[in-house]
Amino acid sequence: MPRRPRIESQGFHHIINRGVARNNVYLKEKDFETFLEILQIAKDRYDFVLHSLCLMNNHYHLLIETKHDNLSLIMRQINSKYAQYFNKEYKRVGPLWQGRFKSWFVYDDNYLYILFRYIEQNPLKANIVKNICEYEWSSSSLILKDDYQKLFENSMLFQKEVFDILDKRLSDNEEVTYDKFQKTIYKEEKKQIIRLKQKSLNEHFENCTTLKDRNQKILQAIKDGYKQSECARYLGLSSAGISYVINSVKK
């Protein structure tokens, strides 16, 4: 399966990484503390804002705002430095992380506010705690305890209107919205972020009454980020048939 395009542009990014084979990557308090120290070093070096985090036993969530096009540099520093520490601490060899980190560009304010709650509520969903601030290694808890204030400098969590909504459980509709945003694909083109698949295939082909209209809509769907094979399956056509339509319409 091809990798989803990595958006490096400055802005908000939701980042997840897991231990290889979903193994734990934090085994004791020192591990969590070391990861936060490495985050601070990376923050000082690469000039980003850490808005939210949650460190679970076998994975982490970060919500960061980059000021430069340097997301991969930031994450390479964090993941490699922590892996070096962990392997040395536990006398192990081999990769610590399950492949490269996953990241999602935050294009929508609604998505952003859902993300704050989603990240902070991870321990609730895992039935580890009953209140978000009870979990020691989440940003809300660290901020309330007045720990690592420099690490969270300029975080939106210091805004009362943001902090006050963190423990409001996501509704079913918001869970659906979160999943939808996670599946949204973007690409960078000439320093601009373009959102792909802005419409469903149902929306693309609704009210399609003529062959000419259908062929134009196929081209629009392809431009929106759908693969020829996806259009072919939806319309009950062969991939060769879709290719023929695209070439004919372009001519």
Secondary structure, DSSP 4 states (H G I P E B T S, - for coil): -PPPPPP-SSEEEEEEEEBGGG--S--SHHHHHHHHHHHHHHHHHHTEEEEEEEE-SSEEEEEEEESSS-HHHHHHHHHHHHHHHHHHHTT--S--BSSSPEEEE---HHHHHHHHHHHHTHHHHTTS-SSGGG-TTBHHHHHHTT-STTTTTT-GGGSHHHHTTTTSPPPHHHHHHHHHHHH-EEEEETTEEEEE--S-HHHHHTT--SHHHHHHHHHHHHHTT--HHHHHHHHT--HHHHHHHHHHHH-
